Amino acid sequence: MIVRANATLACLLFVAALACSRGEEATSAAAGPCAAVSERKPAPALALESLDGRAYSLADLEGKTVIIDFWATWCPPCEFQIPVLNAVYDAWRDRGVVVLGVAVDAEGAEIVAPYAAEHAIRYPVLLGNEALARSFGAVGFPTSVLVAPDGSMTRAHAGLVEKEDLDARLACLQPEKPAQGEVPAATPSS
């Protein structure tokens, strides 16, 4: 119980510190949502199982935009991110966007499954760990990254993110579609 209380306090202090240091986020937002997703690097490998036993990997999701949210049941701010991610999942799933929640709880499905049910998480919940989260740039929870259709990922966003911000960033990562009646440009063959 003391460990969980200390972890919760650490999580709250981290989120408070993030709220006080939003200068970089504000600068990025001032440059526009596409500037916030323009700096990307290759995403680490991710291959995990969901609570319902389905296997997910970034390799299998190539060509889709993926939101990965690293979270934990012991993290109070993570609870506030769930309705936002549910709304984004509902709004974007028919447009090729995948939302994945990666729980980092050491206790695994035993604690994550009841929490996910209680909080009505509609997007797939995968069982991961803190080492995996760190490989994606997480320094606290919740942390989210966007993976573009080409497999590159944006810089990790630690802390809560608003639906409007996610919507704008997702729009920037969507593959260009030709206007009606327009013929797509031919791609050179190798």
N, C-alpha and C positions, 0 to 999 in steps of 0.2 A: 504494500500500500504506500509506503514512503517513497519507493522508487517511482511509482506512477504519479504521486503528488509532485515530486521533484521534476519529472518529465513534463507535467502539465504546466508548472510554473515556468520552466525553461521555455516551453513553447509560447506561452503568453508574453514573456519578456522579449523573445525574438520577434514576435509580430509587432509588439510595441516599438521596438527599435526600428523595424522596417518602416513603420508609419512615420517615424521621425526622419527617415533618410530617403524620402521619395524624390529627391532632386533629380536623379538620373531618370526615373520613371516620368517625371514631369517634362524633362527635356525631350525624352523620346516621344511622349504624347504630343508635345508641341510640334514636333517634326512630322507627325501623322502616324496613323496606325501601321502603315506599310514600312515605315522606318524601324518600327519596333520588331518587325519580323525579317528585316533584310539581312541582318547579321546572323548567319547560320553556319553550322558545322555538321559533319556526319553524326548521326544518332548512334549511340552504342546499341549493341544487340539486346533485344528483349524477347524472351520466350517464356511465357508464364501460363499457368492454368487459372481459369476463373472459378468462382465459387460453385458454378454449375458443372464443372469438369471439362469445359471447353478449352482447347489450347489456343493461345493467341501469340503471334509473333509479329514484329515489325516487318520482317521479310515477307510474310503472307499478306501484309496490308499495304505493300508498295503500290503506289498510284492513288492512294487515299490520303487525306489529311487526317492526322491523328492528334487528339488532345490526350496527354498522359498527365493525370493528377496523382501525385504521391501524397498519401495521407495516412493518418492513424486514428484508431478509435479513442485514444487517450488525449488527442489534440482538440481542444474546444474550438479553435477557429476553423478546423477542418469541417466541422458540422455545418458551419454557415456557408461553406462552399457547395454543399450538396444540392440545394435548390437551384443555384446558378447553373451547375453542370447538368442537372436534370432538364432545365429549360433549354440549354444549348444542345443537348442530346436530342430533344424533341424537335427543335427548329432545324437542325442541320443533318440529321441521320439520313434523310432522303436525298441529300446532295453529296453523298460520298464522304462525309466526315464521321470519324469514329471517336467516341469518348471512352477512355479507359481509366478507371480508378484503380490505382495500385496501392493496396494496403500494406504497410510495413510492419504491422504488429507481429511480434515474435510468437505469439500464441496461435497465429494462423486462423484457419476457418472456424475454429471453436469459438473465438470471440468476434471475428469479423462478420460471419454470416448472420448472427442475430442482430448485430448493429446495422448491417445493410438493410435487413428486413424492417427493423424498427424505424429507420430513417427513409424508407421507401426509395432507395437508390435504384434508378431505372436502367442505367448504363452498366456495362459489364464491370464487375469488381474482380481484380486479379490479386493473387497472393504473392507479394514480393518481399523485399527486405531493405533495410537502410543502406546496405552497401550498393545495391542496385540504384537506389534513389540518388546516392552521392555520385555514381557514375554519370548520371544525367544532370548533375549540377545542383542537386538539392542540398541546402544547408540548414533547412528547417522545414516545417510542415504547416499548411499545405504548400507544395511546390508544383507548378505546372510547366510543361513544355509543349510546344506544338511541333509536330513532325510533318514536314511538307511532303507532297506526293513523291518527290525525288529522294526521300529518305534523310534529308538534312533536317536538323532541329534548330529551333530558336533558342536563344539564351533562356535559361530557367527563370521563371518568375516565382519568387518566394512570397508567400502571403496570399491574401484573398484577391480575387480578380472579379471585376464586374462583368455581367453578361454583355453589355454594350461594348466593352473593350475586347472581349473574346470574339464577338460577332465581327467587329471591324478587322481584327487580325486574321480571322478565318477567311474573310472576303479577300484579303490580300494574298492568301495562299492558294486560292482556288485556281485550277487551270483555266487559262483563257479559252473561251468558247467563241467560235465565229458568230457574227451577227447573222440573223436569218437571211438566207439567200446568198451569203458570202461563202466562198470556197476556202477551206483552211489551206494555209501555206504548206507547200510540200516540204518535207524534211529531207535533207541530203542523205543518200544512202552511203554506207561505208564500203 
